[in-house]
Amino acid sequence: MSKSSVVIGKSGTGKTFVAAHLAMALGYLGQRTLLVGCDQKQDARRALSAEARPSLMEAVERAGFDYDQVHLDEVTAAVNAYVDVMELGPSQLIVGHYGSVLDEAFHLFTVRRLLEQYDQIVLDVSEERFDSAFAPLFRWVESAVAVSDDSAESLFVLNRLLRASLIGYYEFKFPLRIVGVVHNRTRQEHAFRRYIERTQCFPLMTIPEEEGLGHLRHFHKTLF
């Protein structure tokens, strides 16, 4: 059974960038890893320069929600021998929030035993996908890596997401564990440092704003 992680934070803070580096690093360690993009923009596939594929929900809808008729190899793009990437959306099920898509996707993963084919599952989600204690994500994901930049707005959104995570853990006994926070696109650290001191979140790393860090194809040249 695979281990599952989620990368969370405000939109535009570089979550996909961090999720892609994490997936590639796990792959370089010999872990069979699936990066799952949970955004209609399909950024995860582009971050890893993978070939275009239909989204999972497009395949599900085309099959009339008959999971046995969904060909997972057609929606999964190989990045290298250890890393694959899949996009969940876009989907007609998205009306206001992403919960129904996550429910459908994880149910299919279970029925088709997809989680048994990988050592690690990394999910790249945006802020509105992760703000409810009843979100399907909480029932499936074991660990979370948070991402923020220098702005007060990003830290505010991060605080809301972490609070929701803690509510899920303490009130609903969901297994999610916060690993720490990545400070991305760093120009000044004052606000972020104050946030870390007050919340006692673990700072995983500070990443400067450098264009070259986006290139992931060089062996072992990842952040993690």
LOLORO-171867 format. One line per field, with one value per residue: x, y, z of N, C-alpha, C in turn; residue number from 1; residue in three letters. Coordinates in pm, whole numbers, plus 50000, padded with zeros to 5 digits. Example, Ala and Ser with C-alpha at 12.3 -4.5 7.8 and 13.67 -1.06 7.14 Angstrom:
2
n_x <- 51319,51285
n_y <- 49431,49775
n_z <- 50780,50708
ca_x <- 51230,51367
ca_y <- 49550,49894
ca_z <- 50780,50714
c_x <- 51320,51290
c_y <- 49670,50003
c_z <- 50780,50787
num <- 1,2
residu <- ala,ser
END
This chain:
224
n_x <- 50085,50058,50222,50084,50098,50035,50057,50010,49871,49845,49712,49940,50175,50368,50317,50288,50542,50695,50571,50635,50916,50934,50814,50992,51228,51162,51136,51403,51508,51436,51171,50857,50656,50362,50252,49981,49782,49560,49401,49233,49389,49591,49865,50058,50141,50269,50476,50651,50720,50582,50415,50111,49797,49461,49248,49185,48915,48788,48817,48670,48411,48369,48354,48113,48108,48174,48398,48551,48584,48761,49072,49358,49622,49603,49560,49772,50092,50424,50716,50977,51154,51059,50872,50544,50277,49954,49652,49364,49141,49015,48659,48306,48191,48279,48150,48160,48327,48593,48544,48371,48501,48742,48638,48530,48763,48936,48781,48781,49057,49078,48907,49027,49272,49490,49652,49812,50005,50204,50470,50464,50230,50179,50000,49899,49742,49513,49422,49138,49057,49092,48973,48787,48674,48553,48641,48723,48995,49114,49060,49224,49490,49816,50029,50127,50276,50332,50320,50442,50477,50630,50419,50157,49899,49931,50032,49814,49620,49756,49754,49480,49445,49614,49490,49245,49344,49436,49194,49069,49242,49233,48957,48817,48972,49129,49413,49608,49924,50115,50403,50578,50672,50741,50927,50886,51002,51156,51216,51228,51246,51112,50827,50757,50927,50828,50577,50639,50758,50540,50348,50486,50538,50726,51001,51076,51244,51404,51349,51505,51409,51462,51502,51623,51576,51349,51400,51387,51494,51757,51964,51926,51915,51735,51524,51481
n_y <- 49881,50220,50520,50837,51181,51534,51850,52169,52506,52861,52957,53015,53025,52844,52571,52354,52346,52272,52025,51881,51868,51717,51473,51390,51366,51154,50956,50938,50817,50563,50505,50409,50644,50843,51141,51342,51571,51808,52013,52231,52351,52183,52183,52014,51812,51969,52076,51865,51821,51624,51404,51498,51395,51264,51386,51218,51233,51304,51066,50895,51005,50972,50698,50654,50646,50390,50211,49993,50028,50227,50312,50316,50346,50516,50765,50821,50953,50872,50986,50916,50608,50570,50763,50875,51078,51217,51383,51503,51672,51876,51870,51802,51762,51949,52185,52458,52341,52100,51859,51643,51543,51450,51253,51074,51009,50888,50674,50528,50477,50297,50083,49997,49926,50098,50228,50030,49994,50177,50322,50572,50838,51157,51447,51738,52013,52295,52589,52611,52352,52234,52304,52212,52022,51789,51715,51487,51443,51444,51194,51022,51106,51099,51267,51616,51878,52212,52520,52849,53196,53522,53695,53849,53765,53505,53375,53402,53242,53000,52961,52916,52676,52502,52508,52386,52134,52050,52042,51832,51628,51618,51632,51462,51244,51193,51080,51268,51431,51716,51792,52010,52351,52498,52771,52960,53128,53339,53664,53840,53755,53826,53837,53569,53439,53539,53425,53150,53145,53207,53010,52777,52600,52368,52478,52372,52434,52711,52870,53041,53288,53169,53110,52884,52671,52547,52346,52008,51780,51704,51460,51376,51643,51786,51960,51825
n_z <- 50000,49917,50044,50123,50036,50061,49904,50015,50021,49948,49629,49365,49507,49448,49482,49304,49190,49418,49477,49245,49261,49496,49418,49215,49365,49537,49346,49254,49474,49437,49477,49364,49228,49212,49089,49146,48998,49118,48999,48779,48589,48514,48591,48705,48526,48331,48483,48509,48253,48111,47876,47710,47837,47861,48125,48440,48523,48288,48145,48313,48294,48021,48012,48125,48401,48466,48620,48541,48274,48243,48128,48284,48204,47993,48098,48251,48259,48193,48351,48416,48488,48741,48815,48765,48629,48681,48596,48761,48695,48419,48512,48482,48723,48899,49085,49238,49439,49494,49606,49524,49300,49410,49579,49387,49246,49441,49513,49276,49262,49473,49398,49161,49256,49241,49424,49522,49337,49357,49553,49665,49678,49562,49608,49446,49541,49535,49728,49770,49760,49997,50244,50426,50701,50637,50393,50131,50104,50357,50459,50329,50300,50442,50519,50512,50328,50363,50177,50138,50044,50081,50133,50331,50280,50177,50403,50571,50440,50455,50731,50774,50634,50774,51021,50957,50897,51149,51290,51154,51233,51520,51590,51418,51389,51166,50976,50907,50906,50971,50808,50773,50676,50365,50265,50000,49700,49809,49925,50137,50482,50713,50784,50747,50932,51173,51166,51184,51438,51601,51546,51572,51370,51171,50992,50679,50457,50292,49991,49736,49489,49200,48861,48747,48918,48839,48659,48631,48529,48556,48689,49025,49097,49275,49514,49750
ca_x <- 50000,50141,50211,50027,50134,49969,50123,49902,49909,49770,49740,50043,50294,50465,50288,50317,50688,50742,50520,50711,51048,50917,50789,51116,51323,51121,51171,51547,51537,51389,51031,50760,50582,50261,50214,49842,49745,49420,49373,49182,49491,49682,50002,50150,50198,50362,50594,50742,50740,50528,50328,49970,49706,49329,49241,49117,48770,48743,48807,48559,48286,48355,48319,47984,48135,48202,48541,48618,48607,48862,49207,49445,49746,49577,49554,49895,50209,50551,50822,51096,51124,51002,50775,50433,50194,49815,49569,49226,49043,48885,48545,48175,48150,48326,48051,48188,48438,48656,48521,48311,48604,48832,48564,48524,48898,48988,48702,48835,49190,49059,48847,49124,49395,49599,49741,49903,50105,50304,50520,50431,50135,50193,49889,49919,49608,49509,49365,48995,49031,49142,48933,48676,48710,48490,48692,48771,49139,49154,49044,49318,49628,49885,50116,50111,50382,50272,50405,50403,50578,50649,50304,50068,49783,49969,50043,49677,49560,49827,49704,49347,49460,49672,49386,49152,49412,49437,49057,49049,49323,49190,48813,48762,49067,49192,49554,49697,50030,50183,50547,50642,50640,50845,50922,50921,51013,51195,51282,51258,51197,51063,50690,50756,50990,50734,50471,50696,50777,50410,50273,50576,50548,50864,51042,51149,51351,51380,51386,51513,51337,51558,51437,51687,51526,51234,51443,51389,51538,51896,51962,51954,51917,51606,51534,51468
ca_y <- 50000,50339,50630,50951,51314,51642,51980,52267,52646,52954,52951,53107,53024,52746,52436,52256,52343,52192,51889,51818,51836,51608,51350,51348,51322,51020,50867,50917,50727,50429,50489,50425,50761,50901,51279,51363,51712,51829,52149,52232,52404,52073,52231,51908,51748,52063,52094,51753,51809,51495,51407,51529,51282,51305,51382,51100,51252,51297,50923,50840,51052,50909,50558,50648,50617,50247,50210,49886,50073,50334,50260,50404,50374,50624,50893,50831,50981,50836,51087,50830,50471,50565,50869,50898,51193,51208,51499,51465,51755,51933,51779,51862,51745,52061,52292,52528,52284,51984,51741,51531,51487,51372,51133,50984,50964,50796,50551,50454,50428,50180,49974,49948,49894,50182,50263,49919,49993,50280,50336,50706,50920,51299,51524,51883,52072,52438,52623,52587,52209,52177,52392,52156,51905,51671,51693,51350,51438,51414,51052,50942,51154,51076,51378,51738,51978,52342,52612,52989,53294,53626,53783,53827,53690,53364,53324,53393,53122,52887,52943,52856,52537,52425,52495,52283,52006,52013,52004,51697,51532,51606,51615,51355,51132,51167,51049,51367,51487,51828,51771,52140,52456,52543,52914,52963,53258,53423,53793,53880,53647,53877,53793,53423,53401,53570,53324,53025,53159,53209,52886,52666,52508,52335,52529,52267,52495,52841,52859,53172,53299,53145,53042,52756,52565,52482,52237,51890,51661,51669,51353,51411,51788,51830,52034,51739
ca_z <- 50000,49905,50137,50051,50084,49990,49911,50030,50034,49864,49486,49321,49594,49399,49532,49199,49185,49532,49460,49138,49317,49592,49343,49149,49467,49579,49236,49255,49586,49400,49515,49256,49274,49125,49118,49105,48993,49154,48958,48642,48497,48478,48607,48748,48407,48267,48569,48486,48108,48069,47759,47736,47853,47911,48271,48492,48524,48149,48113,48391,48236,47889,48037,48192,48543,48482,48648,48469,48138,48246,48103,48362,48131,47899,48169,48330,48176,48257,48348,48406,48529,48876,48839,48673,48665,48639,48630,48791,48626,48455,48519,48499,48862,48980,49100,49362,49513,49429,49688,49451,49212,49495,49620,49273,49212,49541,49505,49162,49301,49559,49321,49062,49328,49192,49534,49545,49232,49385,49690,49712,49603,49598,49553,49435,49549,49562,49859,49783,49763,50121,50353,50501,50782,50580,50258,50110,50116,50494,50489,50252,50300,50569,50557,50434,50322,50334,50100,50146,50007,50181,50150,50445,50231,50169,50539,50623,50381,50513,50868,50763,50591,50884,51124,50910,50911,51290,51325,51103,51310,51660,51606,51335,51393,51038,51003,50848,50989,50905,50810,50791,50580,50272,50235,49859,49635,49921,49907,50274,50568,50841,50813,50757,51058,51281,51160,51235,51583,51671,51524,51601,51256,51141,50860,50606,50379,50230,49850,49671,49362,49093,48748,48719,49004,48777,48571,48718,48456,48588,48788,49165,49117,49329,49639,49868
c_x <- 50088,50121,50167,50064,50060,50051,50015,49958,49824,49809,49846,50168,50398,50443,50325,50468,50744,50698,50599,50851,51039,50898,50917,51219,51291,51155,51319,51591,51489,51246,50941,50659,50484,50231,50075,49811,49596,49380,49329,49287,49589,49829,50102,50218,50301,50490,50697,50767,50692,50437,50184,49888,49568,49330,49164,48966,48712,48723,48691,48425,48261,48314,48185,47996,48144,48352,48617,48652,48709,49001,49307,49575,49728,49574,49678,50013,50335,50651,50958,51057,51052,50887,50672,50355,50055,49742,49426,49125,49096,48772,48415,48124,48190,48223,48076,48304,48482,48626,48467,48411,48701,48765,48565,48661,48950,48908,48753,48974,49178,49009,48948,49261,49515,49701,49841,50016,50220,50348,50475,50329,50151,50081,49920,49781,49618,49418,49219,48960,49050,49096,48817,48720,48650,48539,48745,48921,49184,49148,49152,49464,49690,49970,50098,50237,50317,50372,50352,50514,50582,50522,50219,49947,49813,49978,49906,49609,49625,49776,49567,49356,49516,49571,49286,49214,49410,49298,49029,49122,49264,49041,48759,48857,49122,49343,49654,49797,50099,50334,50620,50605,50762,50823,50975,50925,51052,51264,51319,51187,51128,50924,50684,50817,50898,50622,50520,50712,50644,50335,50354,50572,50696,50901,51127,51266,51306,51434,51391,51437,51438,51493,51494,51637,51407,51271,51468,51450,51683,51898,52008,51962,51779,51627,51540,51569
c_y <- 50124,50435,50753,51082,51417,51769,52086,52408,52732,52936,53055,53110,52922,52606,52330,52238,52254,52047,51813,51779,51719,51475,51299,51300,51182,50917,50837,50827,50584,50401,50508,50531,50808,51042,51303,51512,51728,51973,52146,52280,52299,52116,52120,51843,51840,52080,51984,51728,51674,51512,51434,51400,51338,51303,51257,51116,51257,51151,50858,50879,50988,50763,50543,50608,50466,50232,50103,49925,50186,50273,50355,50437,50488,50761,50915,50849,50947,50950,51019,50692,50463,50663,50876,51020,51174,51335,51453,51542,51798,51831,51857,51847,51863,52172,52355,52472,52155,51853,51622,51464,51400,51244,51030,50925,50861,50665,50465,50397,50300,50060,49912,49917,49975,50212,50152,49914,50091,50275,50469,50770,51063,51376,51672,51948,52221,52467,52587,52439,52151,52254,52339,52032,51776,51641,51551,51336,51396,51265,50967,50980,51142,51195,51495,51823,52109,52431,52753,53076,53403,53703,53746,53745,53540,53301,53311,53267,52998,52858,52876,52708,52450,52406,52387,52144,51958,51973,51862,51593,51510,51574,51494,51236,51095,51158,51156,51423,51598,51809,51902,52234,52489,52691,52933,53107,53367,53552,53853,53781,53695,53822,53642,53378,53428,53465,53191,53031,53148,53077,52762,52558,52485,52389,52426,52323,52631,52836,52999,53171,53291,53062,52903,52641,52491,52365,52112,51767,51622,51572,51403,51561,51835,51895,51943,51624
c_z <- 50000,50021,50060,50119,50001,50009,49909,50044,49942,49718,49450,49406,49550,49451,49429,49183,49296,49517,49354,49187,49413,49521,49276,49249,49517,49472,49232,49369,49558,49440,49393,49300,49168,49175,49061,49112,49018,49122,48812,48542,48451,48483,48638,48629,48341,48350,48547,48338,48055,47948,47799,47742,47890,48063,48315,48485,48384,48108,48186,48330,48099,47903,48107,48338,48571,48498,48571,48326,48130,48231,48169,48290,48032,47966,48255,48237,48254,48241,48337,48458,48662,48899,48727,48720,48606,48681,48655,48707,48490,48451,48535,48642,48949,48977,49236,49442,49446,49500,49613,49358,49293,49542,49509,49242,49312,49544,49389,49195,49384,49480,49225,49124,49280,49301,49565,49442,49256,49530,49750,49618,49652,49530,49558,49431,49573,49679,49873,49787,49903,50244,50434,50577,50727,50439,50244,50130,50255,50524,50425,50271,50438,50613,50462,50443,50281,50262,50116,50090,50115,50216,50270,50403,50224,50307,50604,50571,50440,50654,50867,50725,50703,50996,51085,50924,51055,51339,51278,51185,51449,51675,51533,51319,51256,51058,50960,50948,50910,50920,50838,50678,50496,50245,50094,49807,49735,49876,50042,50367,50695,50875,50831,50890,51176,51285,51219,51387,51658,51658,51562,51492,51225,51002,50786,50528,50329,50088,49789,49539,49248,48983,48725,48803,48943,48687,48654,48652,48485,48706,48925,49189,49161,49465,49760,49864
num <- 1,2,3,4,5,6,7,8,9,10,11,12,13,14,15,16,17,18,19,20,21,22,23,24,25,26,27,28,29,30,31,32,33,34,35,36,37,38,39,40,41,42,43,44,45,46,47,48,49,50,51,52,53,54,55,56,57,58,59,60,61,62,63,64,65,66,67,68,69,70,71,72,73,74,75,76,77,78,79,80,81,82,83,84,85,86,87,88,89,90,91,92,93,94,95,96,97,98,99,100,101,102,103,104,105,106,107,108,109,110,111,112,113,114,115,116,117,118,119,120,121,122,123,124,125,126,127,128,129,130,131,132,133,134,135,136,137,138,139,140,141,142,143,144,145,146,147,148,149,150,151,152,153,154,155,156,157,158,159,160,161,162,163,164,165,166,167,168,169,170,171,172,173,174,175,176,177,178,179,180,181,182,183,184,185,186,187,188,189,190,191,192,193,194,195,196,197,198,199,200,201,202,203,204,205,206,207,208,209,210,211,212,213,214,215,216,217,218,219,220,221,222,223,224
residu <- met,ser,lys,ser,ser,val,val,ile,gly,lys,ser,gly,thr,gly,lys,thr,phe,val,ala,ala,his,leu,ala,met,ala,leu,gly,tyr,leu,gly,gln,arg,thr,leu,leu,val,gly,cys,asp,gln,lys,gln,asp,ala,arg,arg,ala,leu,ser,ala,glu,ala,arg,pro,ser,leu,met,glu,ala,val,glu,arg,ala,gly,phe,asp,tyr,asp,gln,val,his,leu,asp,glu,val,thr,ala,ala,val,asn,ala,tyr,val,asp,val,met,glu,leu,gly,pro,ser,gln,leu,ile,val,gly,his,tyr,gly,ser,val,leu,asp,glu,ala,phe,his,leu,phe,thr,val,arg,arg,leu,leu,glu,gln,tyr,asp,gln,ile,val,leu,asp,val,ser,glu,glu,arg,phe,asp,ser,ala,phe,ala,pro,leu,phe,arg,trp,val,glu,ser,ala,val,ala,val,ser,asp,asp,ser,ala,glu,ser,leu,phe,val,leu,asn,arg,leu,leu,arg,ala,ser,leu,ile,gly,tyr,tyr,glu,phe,lys,phe,pro,leu,arg,ile,val,gly,val,val,his,asn,arg,thr,arg,gln,glu,his,ala,phe,arg,arg,tyr,ile,glu,arg,thr,gln,cys,phe,pro,leu,met,thr,ile,pro,glu,glu,glu,gly,leu,gly,his,leu,arg,his,phe,his,lys,thr,leu,phe
END
